Amino acid sequence: MPRKAAQDWETSEQELYTAGMEPAEVEAGSRRLLAEARGADSPRHTSVQG
């Protein structure tokens, strides 16, 4: 999936607020999407077995 420009995210965020979503809901969703995008590539998500 292509990355969105910051301007695109601002537009999407404003649309969510206009639709009645609370800022906390938008922030929680953003954190979840970032975590999913990082996936297993993040050092935090890899396990060391020994």
N, C-alpha and C positions, 0 to 999 in steps of 0.2 A: 504494500500500500504506500503510495507517495506521501511524503511528509507535508503537512499543512504549514503555510506561512503563518507567522504570528497574527497577521491581519485576519486570516481566515478563522483562527481560533477566537479572536475577539468578536467577530460576527456571530459565530456559533454560540459563544457564551451569552451574548446579548439576546439571541433568539430564545435560549433556555429561560432567561430571566423574564422575558416578555411572555413566555408560555406559562409562567407562574411558579417556576422552580425556585426553591430557596438557595441562597448562596452556599450554604453548607452542603446541600445535595450536589451542586455543581462541582464544588471543591472535592468532595468524596469521589465523585465519578472521574474527575481528572486524575486524582491519585491512583485510582484503580487502573485506568487506561495506561498511565505511565508505567505502572508495575507490570502490566501485561506486555507492554512494548519492550521492556527490559528483558523479560523472560529469563531463560536459562543462561543468557549471555552475561548476565550480571554476576560479578564475583560473590555477591551476597547470596546468590541462589545456588551456588555450586557447593557440593559437599566433598570433604576430604575423607577418604577412607584409608585406614591404615592398619 
